[in-house]
């Protein structure tokens, strides 16, 4: 029971990390593109 509880939390955190990473990567892509175009 205790192990499965930890495993459940691990899964939830993992999924949240994946979702957040995708959003952050998209934001960084847009930010980097705008930064490069303004510098050039």
C-alpha distance (Angstrom), angle and dihedral (degrees) to the residues before:
residue distance angle dihedral
X1 . . .
X2 3.80 . .
X3 3.80 92.5 .
X4 3.80 93.8 48.9
X5 3.82 89.3 49.5
X6 3.79 91.1 55.8
X7 3.79 90.7 44.0
X8 3.81 89.8 53.5
X9 3.81 92.0 51.7
X10 3.81 89.6 46.9
X11 3.81 90.7 52.8
X12 3.81 92.8 48.7
X13 3.81 92.6 48.8
X14 3.80 90.2 46.2
X15 3.80 92.8 53.2
X16 3.81 91.5 46.3
X17 3.81 90.1 50.1
X18 3.81 91.6 52.0
X19 3.82 92.2 49.2
X20 3.83 93.0 46.1
X21 3.81 92.3 45.7
X22 3.81 91.2 53.4
X23 3.82 91.8 50.0
X24 3.81 93.0 45.2
X25 3.81 92.3 47.8
X26 3.82 90.5 51.7
X27 3.81 90.6 49.4
X28 3.82 91.5 48.8
X29 3.81 90.8 48.4
X30 3.82 91.1 54.2
X31 3.81 91.4 42.8
X32 3.81 93.0 49.6
X33 3.80 92.4 46.7
X34 3.81 92.7 50.9
X35 3.81 90.9 44.7
X36 3.79 93.1 51.9
X37 3.82 93.7 46.8
X38 3.82 92.6 49.0
X39 3.82 92.7 48.4
X40 3.80 95.3 46.0
